[in-house]
Amino acid sequence: MAFTLLDERKAREAVEKLEKEYPNATYYLKFSTPIDLVVAAILSAQTRDEVTNAVTPELFKKYKTAKDYANADQEELIGYIKRVSFAGNKAKNIIATCKTIDEKYKGKVPDKMEQLLELPGIGRKTANTILINAYNIAIGIPVDTWVIKLSGRIGLSKSKDPEEIEQDLMNIVEKKYWHNITYVMKTHGKKICQSQVPLCSKCFLNNICPKNNVTKSG
């Protein structure tokens, strides 16, 4: 099946329609403080949102600051997060990351991309997520699995590489939407553009979307 990339006008039209349809789409993990957000974001990798949100309430009651996590016993921490995938590795990263935040940044989660990327377990997607949701700083667009899938299907990017997709989206999406386009696309994916069989006949993008890599539709 040939891949169709939308021209800039149609790509921008698709984004506008998505934003209009889901104006209240927001970040999907629960948190109260920047350090909560860092921990939740690390836990969420390759784990369903529902599972992450199920384990964090008790975790956040036990550990409230970067110092709390930095001084945590790894096995005890694993006990709180054992339902998430790769719990041992994530516990190790949380302790190491929070130790750096406590010692290098006096307990405050950094608000600079380059500083966040130095932290264990923090990649560009997570760094963008932290900047947007903790500090309302949008210098990029978080690219998760839904963004990768929908960017290809809709014809917003030919790439499978998250950083290349991010650059493609930054050239299409108006900056005022950078803070929520990820959550808009995820909402659309779960509601309409479903992973296995997208509901193309019910989609408001049906007359624009080239349906790349879609073999069936409902």
C-alpha positions in Angstrom: 0.0 0.0 0.0 1.5 3.4 -1.1 2.0 6.0 1.6 0.3 9.3 1.2 1.6 12.4 2.9 -0.9 15.2 3.3 0.1 18.6 1.9 0.6 21.4 4.4 -2.9 22.9 3.9 -4.7 19.6 4.5 -2.4 18.6 7.4 -3.2 21.9 9.1 -6.9 21.3 8.4 -6.7 17.9 10.0 -5.0 19.3 13.1 -7.6 22.0 13.4 -10.5 19.5 13.2 -8.8 17.3 15.8 -8.4 20.3 18.2 -12.0 21.4 17.6 -13.3 17.9 18.3 -11.3 17.4 21.6 -10.8 20.8 23.1 -10.6 19.5 26.6 -8.1 16.6 26.0 -5.5 16.7 28.8 -2.6 14.6 30.1 -3.7 11.2 31.1 -1.7 10.5 34.3 -2.7 11.7 37.7 -0.2 13.9 39.7 -0.2 16.8 42.1 3.5 18.0 42.1 6.3 18.1 39.6 8.1 15.2 41.4 4.8 13.2 41.2 4.8 13.8 37.5 8.4 12.7 37.0 7.7 9.4 38.9 4.4 8.8 37.1 6.0 9.4 33.7 8.8 7.0 34.4 6.3 4.4 35.6 4.1 4.8 32.5 6.6 3.5 30.0 5.2 0.3 28.3 2.4 0.3 31.0 -1.3 1.1 30.5 -2.4 4.4 32.0 -5.0 2.7 34.1 -2.3 0.6 35.8 0.0 3.5 36.4 -2.9 5.6 37.9 -3.8 2.6 40.1 -0.4 2.4 41.8 0.5 6.0 42.2 -2.0 7.1 44.9 -0.4 5.0 47.6 3.0 5.7 46.3 2.5 9.4 46.4 1.3 9.1 50.0 4.5 7.4 51.0 7.0 9.4 49.0 6.4 13.2 48.7 9.7 14.8 47.8 12.8 14.0 45.7 14.7 13.3 48.9 12.1 10.7 50.0 12.6 8.8 46.7 16.4 9.3 46.8 16.5 7.7 50.2 14.0 4.9 49.5 14.8 1.3 49.9 14.6 -0.2 46.4 12.8 -3.3 47.3 10.2 -1.4 49.4 9.7 0.9 46.4 9.2 -2.1 44.1 6.5 -3.3 46.5 4.4 -0.2 45.7 5.0 -0.3 41.9 5.1 -4.1 41.2 2.1 -4.0 38.9 3.9 -1.9 36.3 6.1 -3.4 33.7 9.9 -3.5 34.5 9.2 -2.4 38.1 12.8 -3.2 39.2 14.5 -1.1 36.5 12.0 1.7 37.0 12.5 1.8 40.8 16.3 2.0 40.2 15.7 4.9 37.7 13.3 6.7 40.1 15.8 6.6 43.0 18.7 7.7 40.8 16.7 10.5 39.1 15.4 11.8 42.4 18.9 11.7 44.0 20.2 13.9 41.2 17.2 16.2 41.6 17.7 16.4 45.3 21.5 16.9 45.3 22.0 18.9 42.1 18.8 20.9 41.9 17.9 21.2 45.6 14.8 19.1 45.2 13.3 21.1 42.4 12.5 19.3 39.1 14.5 21.1 36.4 12.7 23.2 33.9 15.2 22.9 31.1 15.2 20.2 28.4 19.0 19.6 28.5 18.9 19.1 32.3 15.9 16.8 32.2 17.6 14.6 29.5 20.5 14.0 31.9 18.2 12.3 34.4 18.0 8.4 34.4 14.9 7.1 32.7 14.0 10.5 31.1 13.9 10.6 27.3 12.8 13.5 25.1 9.1 12.4 25.2 9.1 12.4 29.0 11.1 15.7 29.2 8.5 17.4 26.9 5.7 16.0 29.1 7.3 17.3 32.2 7.9 20.8 30.8 4.4 21.1 29.4 2.5 19.7 32.4 4.6 20.9 35.3 5.7 24.3 34.0 3.5 25.1 31.0 6.6 25.3 28.8 6.0 23.9 25.3 9.3 23.8 23.3 8.4 20.5 21.6 5.7 17.8 21.3 5.7 14.5 23.2 5.6 11.7 20.8 4.0 8.5 22.2 2.8 5.4 20.5 -0.6 6.9 19.6 1.1 9.9 18.0 3.4 7.6 16.1 0.5 5.5 14.8 -1.9 8.4 14.0 0.8 10.6 12.4 1.4 7.8 9.9 -2.2 6.9 9.3 -3.3 10.5 8.8 -0.3 11.4 6.6 1.3 14.0 8.9 4.7 12.2 8.9 6.3 9.4 6.9 8.8 8.6 9.7 8.6 6.0 12.4 11.3 7.8 14.4 9.9 9.8 17.4 12.3 12.7 17.0 11.7 13.0 13.3 7.9 12.8 13.8 8.2 15.6 16.5 9.9 17.8 14.0 7.3 17.1 11.3 4.5 17.9 13.7 6.2 21.1 14.9 6.2 22.3 11.3 2.5 21.6 10.9 0.9 22.2 14.3 0.5 25.8 15.5 2.5 26.4 18.6 -0.6 27.2 20.6 -1.5 23.5 20.3 1.9 22.0 21.2 0.8 21.6 24.8 -2.1 19.3 24.0 -1.9 17.8 20.5 -0.5 14.6 21.9 -3.5 14.2 24.2 -5.9 15.2 21.4 -4.4 12.5 19.1 -4.5 9.9 21.9 -8.1 10.7 22.6 -9.0 10.3 18.9 -7.0 7.1 18.7 -8.9 5.5 21.6 -12.3 6.8 20.5 -12.2 6.5 16.7 -8.8 5.6 15.2 -8.5 2.4 17.1 -5.4 0.4 17.0 -6.7 -2.8 15.4 -9.7 -1.7 13.4 -10.2 2.1 13.1 -13.8 3.3 12.8 -13.1 5.3 9.6 -16.8 5.5 8.6 -17.5 7.4 11.8 -14.4 9.7 11.6 -14.7 13.4 11.0 -11.4 13.2 9.1 -12.7 10.7 6.6 -12.6 13.0 3.7 -9.0 14.1 4.4 -7.2 11.1 5.9 -5.4 8.8 3.4 -5.8 5.9 5.8 -2.1 4.8 5.5 -1.5 1.2 6.7 -5.2 0.7 7.3 -6.5 -2.5 5.7 -9.9 -2.6 7.4 -12.2 0.0 8.7 -15.5 0.0 10.5 
